[in-house]
């Protein structure tokens, strides 16, 4: 759901709790995020602009293989 749609639900459905139910659907659900961070400074105040570039469900098989490869490469270096 887009941020605009979620904001609309929040402002319209204060009593029906639709907004809360939509947030509960994705709470504690693991995702793989690809993000970019842009740091800027305006009037001596540092700011960060964080943008989600992609979002996908976790592929546990792929992630496990990746972690095992990382562990194996660490053992070789030691």
N, C-alpha and C positions, 0 to 999 in steps of 0.2 A: 504494500500500500504506500502511496506517495505521502510525503510529509504534509502536502497541502490537504489531502483527503483526511489524514489523521487530525490535523488542526481543525478542520471543519467539524469532524465528529466531536472533538473536545468542546468546541464552542456551542454546538447544538444540543448534544445529549448529556447534559449535566446530571440529570436524574435517572436516565435509563441505563447508565453504566455501560453503554456500547463501547465507548472509548477505553474503559478499563479492561473489558473483555478482549478487545483487539490487542492491547499491550500484553495481556497475560498469555496470549497464543504464542508469542515469540520470546517470552522471558525464559532464560536459561536454556535456550535452544542453541547448540553450537553451530557457527557458520565460519567460513573462511572469507575474510575480507581483504581486498587489495585496496589500500588507501594511499592518498598522496597528501603531504603536508606542506603548506607554503607559509613561511615565516615572513612577516612584514613588521615594519615599525612606523608608527604614526604618532607624531607629537611626543616622542621619547617613550612611547608605550609599545611594547612588543606584543604582537598578536599572531595567532596561528589560525590558518584556514585549513580545515580538514575536510577532504572530499572522499567519499567512498567511490572507487572506480569500478569495483565488481563485488558481487556477493554470491556465494554458492554454498550449498550444503557440504558438510564434511564427508569426504570419501575416506573412511577409516582405513581401508586397505592401502590406499596410496600414502596416507599420512604415516602409517606404521612402517611401511617400506622406507620412506624418506628418513624417519627417525633412526631406524636401524642402520641405514647407510651413514648417517651422521655419526652415530656411535662407533661404527667400524672405522671411519676415517680418523676419529679422535684417538682410538687405540693405536693406529698405525703411527701417528705423530708422536705419541708418548714413548 
